[in-house]
Amino acid sequence: MSKVTKTNKETKKQALLSPKEKKAAKDAKKSAGVSIPIGAR
């Protein structure tokens, strides 16, 4: 059996956010301090 190669490869999807933007969003979320206290459930 021979291998079949795809002739029409899909193009790589562009990221919605750049790595720097992702890091900035993550840091902003961390610094916001939106956490639920353990006893508040």
C-alpha positions as CSV (number, residue, x, y, z in Angstrom):
1,M,0.0,0.0,0.0
2,S,1.3,3.4,-0.8
3,K,0.8,6.5,1.3
4,V,-1.6,9.2,0.1
5,T,-0.5,12.8,0.5
6,K,-2.9,15.7,0.7
7,T,-2.5,18.2,-2.1
8,N,-4.6,20.9,-0.6
9,K,-3.2,21.4,2.9
10,E,-5.1,23.6,5.2
11,T,-3.4,26.9,6.1
12,K,-2.5,27.3,9.8
13,K,-5.0,29.2,11.8
14,Q,-3.9,32.6,13.0
15,A,-3.9,33.0,16.7
16,L,-6.5,35.3,18.2
17,L,-4.0,36.9,20.6
18,S,-0.2,37.2,20.3
19,P,1.8,35.5,23.1
20,K,2.4,38.9,24.7
21,E,-1.3,39.7,24.7
22,K,-2.1,36.4,26.2
23,K,0.4,37.0,29.0
24,A,-1.0,40.5,29.6
25,A,-4.5,39.2,29.9
26,K,-3.5,36.4,32.2
27,D,-1.6,38.8,34.5
28,A,-4.6,41.2,34.5
29,K,-6.9,38.4,35.5
30,K,-4.6,37.3,38.3
31,S,-4.1,40.8,39.7
32,A,-7.9,41.4,39.6
33,G,-8.2,38.9,42.5
34,V,-11.6,37.6,41.5
35,S,-11.7,34.5,43.7
36,I,-14.4,33.0,45.8
37,P,-13.6,32.4,49.5
38,I,-13.7,28.7,50.5
39,G,-16.4,29.2,53.1
40,A,-18.7,31.2,50.7
41,R,-20.0,28.1,48.9
